[in-house]
Amino acid sequence: MGVGRSLRAALVLATVQASCSWTTYFLIANRSGQQIQLQYTARRIPAFPTPFILPLKDLKSLGGPRAPAGALARRLDSLIEYTVTVPPDSAVAIFYAGTYAGHPNGFDELFTGLRLSVRTSRGRMEYEGGEIPRAFKKLNRFAYTLDIE
């Protein structure tokens, strides 16, 4: 994705989020009983926060303590690559959107060129571009999760 398209996507997203009535987080929920390893690329815009971890019991309200994920970050031109270890019974936030109503098509351009890899003791799952937001399922209007069991 060129810098112009990336900037345009960021501006559209920022405008939508500035006028929103709620924020929806996209979280990877580790329900496996063992730690998992995430590696993903993100744009350097506010919609892709520095990863933070919260307990699974706080997913519905998102009201519990949020701890920095201790992610390793590496700059890749206009992107950042994060590597995060997620402990059992925890979730890590990787993206947020304002007033998200469950229509990932609007995010295709934003996720073009991005990737997400989840490594567990049983193998690896990989997603690219528009596959990323489509992999998450609605928990409530404040949270969409990719459950790892």
C-alpha positions as CSV (number, residue, x, y, z in Angstrom):
1,M,0.0,0.0,0.0
2,G,1.5,3.4,-1.0
3,V,2.0,6.2,1.5
4,G,-0.9,8.2,0.0
5,R,-3.4,5.3,0.3
6,S,-2.1,4.5,3.8
7,L,-2.5,8.2,4.9
8,R,-6.0,8.3,3.3
9,A,-7.1,5.2,5.1
10,A,-5.7,6.5,8.4
11,L,-7.6,9.9,7.9
12,V,-10.9,8.1,7.1
13,L,-10.5,5.9,10.2
14,A,-9.5,8.9,12.4
15,T,-12.5,10.8,11.3
16,V,-14.9,8.0,11.9
17,Q,-13.3,7.3,15.3
18,A,-13.5,11.0,16.3
19,S,-17.3,11.0,15.8
20,C,-18.0,7.6,17.4
21,S,-20.1,6.7,20.4
22,W,-18.1,3.6,21.4
23,T,-14.8,1.9,20.7
24,T,-14.6,-1.7,19.7
25,Y,-11.3,-3.6,20.4
26,F,-10.0,-6.6,18.5
27,L,-8.4,-9.0,20.9
28,I,-6.7,-12.3,20.7
29,A,-8.0,-14.4,23.6
30,N,-5.8,-17.2,24.8
31,R,-8.1,-19.9,26.1
32,S,-5.6,-22.7,25.5
33,G,-4.2,-23.1,29.0
34,Q,-0.7,-22.5,27.6
35,Q,1.1,-19.4,26.5
36,I,0.9,-18.5,22.8
37,Q,3.1,-16.4,20.6
38,L,1.8,-13.7,18.3
39,Q,3.6,-11.9,15.6
40,Y,1.8,-9.3,13.6
41,T,2.3,-6.1,11.6
42,A,0.5,-2.9,12.3
43,R,0.3,0.6,10.9
44,R,1.8,3.4,12.9
45,I,-1.6,5.1,13.5
46,P,-3.7,5.3,16.7
47,A,-6.0,2.5,15.6
48,F,-3.2,0.1,16.2
49,P,-2.3,0.7,19.8
50,T,0.8,-0.6,21.5
51,P,-0.4,-4.1,22.5
52,F,-1.9,-4.5,26.0
53,I,-3.0,-7.5,27.9
54,L,-6.0,-8.0,30.1
55,P,-7.5,-11.0,31.9
56,L,-10.1,-13.0,30.0
57,K,-12.6,-12.5,32.9
58,D,-12.6,-8.8,32.0
59,L,-13.3,-9.2,28.3
60,K,-17.0,-8.4,28.4
61,S,-16.6,-5.1,30.2
62,L,-13.0,-4.3,29.2
63,G,-13.0,-2.6,32.6
64,G,-10.2,-4.6,34.3
65,P,-6.5,-3.8,34.6
66,R,-4.6,-3.4,31.4
67,A,-1.0,-4.2,31.4
68,P,1.6,-3.5,28.7
69,A,2.1,-6.7,26.7
70,G,5.9,-6.4,26.8
71,A,5.9,-6.8,23.1
72,L,9.1,-6.7,21.0
73,A,8.6,-4.0,18.4
74,R,10.6,-3.7,15.1
75,R,10.0,-0.9,12.6
76,L,9.5,-2.0,9.0
77,D,9.3,1.2,6.8
78,S,5.7,2.5,7.5
79,L,4.8,-0.5,9.6
80,I,5.6,-2.0,13.0
81,E,6.1,-5.7,13.6
82,Y,5.1,-6.8,17.1
83,T,6.0,-10.1,18.8
84,V,4.0,-10.8,21.9
85,T,3.8,-13.8,24.3
86,V,0.3,-14.1,25.6
87,P,-0.1,-16.0,28.9
88,P,-3.1,-18.4,29.5
89,D,-6.4,-16.9,30.5
90,S,-5.4,-13.5,29.0
91,A,-6.2,-11.5,25.9
92,V,-4.1,-9.0,23.9
93,A,-5.6,-6.0,22.1
94,I,-4.1,-5.4,18.6
95,F,-6.6,-3.0,16.9
96,Y,-9.6,-0.8,17.7
97,A,-12.3,0.8,15.7
98,G,-14.9,3.4,16.5
99,T,-18.6,2.4,16.3
100,Y,-17.8,-0.9,14.6
101,A,-20.9,-2.6,13.5
102,G,-19.4,-5.9,12.3
103,H,-18.8,-5.0,8.6
104,P,-15.1,-5.8,7.9
105,N,-15.2,-4.9,4.3
106,G,-14.6,-1.2,5.2
107,F,-11.2,-2.3,6.6
108,D,-9.9,-4.1,3.6
109,E,-7.7,-1.2,2.5
110,L,-6.5,-0.5,6.1
111,F,-5.3,-4.2,6.5
112,T,-3.8,-4.5,3.0
113,G,-0.2,-5.7,3.4
114,L,-0.6,-6.6,7.1
115,R,-0.3,-10.1,8.6
116,L,-1.0,-11.9,11.8
117,S,0.6,-15.2,12.9
118,V,-0.5,-17.1,16.0
119,R,1.8,-19.9,17.2
120,T,0.5,-22.5,19.7
121,S,1.8,-25.8,21.0
122,R,-0.3,-27.5,18.3
123,G,0.7,-25.4,15.3
124,R,0.4,-22.0,13.6
125,M,-2.5,-20.0,12.2
126,E,-1.7,-17.2,9.7
127,Y,-3.9,-14.4,8.3
128,E,-3.2,-11.7,5.8
129,G,-4.9,-8.5,4.7
130,G,-8.7,-8.6,4.9
131,E,-8.6,-12.0,6.4
132,I,-7.4,-10.4,9.7
133,P,-10.6,-8.6,10.7
134,R,-12.8,-11.4,9.3
135,A,-11.1,-13.9,11.7
136,F,-12.6,-12.1,14.8
137,K,-16.0,-12.9,16.2
138,K,-18.3,-10.6,18.1
139,L,-18.3,-10.9,21.8
140,N,-20.2,-7.7,22.3
141,R,-20.2,-4.2,20.7
142,F,-17.0,-3.4,22.6
143,A,-15.0,-6.5,21.8
144,Y,-14.4,-8.8,18.9
145,T,-12.2,-11.8,19.7
146,L,-10.1,-14.4,17.9
147,D,-10.3,-17.3,20.4
148,I,-7.3,-19.6,20.6
149,E,-8.2,-22.9,22.3
